[in-house]
Amino acid sequence: MHKMHNSAQSPDSKLELRGASKIYQSSDQPIAALHDVTFAFEPGAVTALLGRSGCGKTTMLNLLGAMDFPTSGEVLVDGRATSALNDAALTALRRTQIGFIFQFFQLLPTLTVLENVELPLLLAGVHKSAQSALDRLDWVGLKSRAHSLPHQLSGGQQQRVAIARALVHRHSILVADEPTGNLDTASGDAVLKLICQSATEFGATVVMATHSAEAAAIAQTRIHLRDGHIESVERS
């Protein structure tokens, strides 16, 4: 294993942390969830975040997905600091460049599978959104379930729909939080294969937090976090 606390910064990286720290204010004392982390994530590859609960994985994902902002330092997407963007620019960034996959799928229960996948396109005002959504469903092997409701699908199928939704814009960044956490082995393997393909076929920068050894094994880079610090980095 190659030990390092900070990676060299890559000039062509789509996603980068520079001296990023996150401190949460509590009633007793401030809680430092992330400490001065610098790392450039590789486009077209999967990076896994590993470590015990509370080590900073979810905090890092939230910063990378522009759902939260560092207390100090920067998160750069295509060279732009997320904390410097106004609300309109942040909304556009989240809708068109960053896809999210969650442990509990987060599909809207009253919308069909097709409508769930199409929703990000509708919100962005994209024309012919239904066909694009159908194409992405076909990519994850669920075109035949387009008019089903989420509860009519298995957990593995719901997560594949969530991947289709996350990639319907051909997002350049994919952020995944325990994507196989609620799936059996076979379903998890199918989801991991799609996550790999999102990097190799779409060129996405994929960052995945996981406790799963099987999930970590698909990553080209594995970041081990401890108490908000990068403890080590392992590369395949």
Steps between C-alpha positions, in 0.01 A plus 500: 500500500626841405474734799427866444301775666453719194502409135665708233250731339414421142444798270232317299307364797127571489468462875745615763530575871752764601570533871134422571384490862150469639410599855149452636388723785338308785361621831802368687800550275584516129529163327764476228371248243771560238852638549695684228446241226659547159428249226440497123255236380572324173246534216386174343580303814340388826634626834378325816483671839560253782501520877291454812173685552576859599833509315385772258378302196151651485631849574744469210225375267276792597779746424584333168135500397463871587233412755714662769804727503835491679557717805842575354677400182328430168312242299570555131280371218661568162717759673210688662464516878153382601488748790543790254197406288165678536176306549419482129847374411489243781162373383630469144811320624302243700250443219736471206841386627453299819301177532411348839442138603380430854477189716120524519448580128286814563265442209171691510238233580209654306695543177565219254851374440518701177373817671759462778782480246356780288450743790853653500463573127161663548637718780781609267260574214649238267303420183410140409565404860284184491711344224823582680361348820391189311846466345660515845253241636596278208865546600431360850284218355162622627331647192223241536414634849469863391135526603532313829495677835807472724329272755440245223876457454757314705763695694763425239272618221419820691871573540553445127220753436679739737819457295306571180364817661846602626646463149209627291690826441823308428633662815875546525493426876324212676478499881388172659429444870500128594337408166492126581421538872144364471553245223568129484825384341364441149315834489800678648729351236269623222499850649879502537539398136287800395700733725820376331342556159399854595871574537628308198216577254395848616840615624340595832702582810346252746540538877341226710481468879471136603551246778494218244823324405336394172411859417845629596660238274359664183672831577826607340572716806406429862521783753513386862362765735545520876364777722459738206852447364623306198691221673620332181432464128516170314508483121438200276 
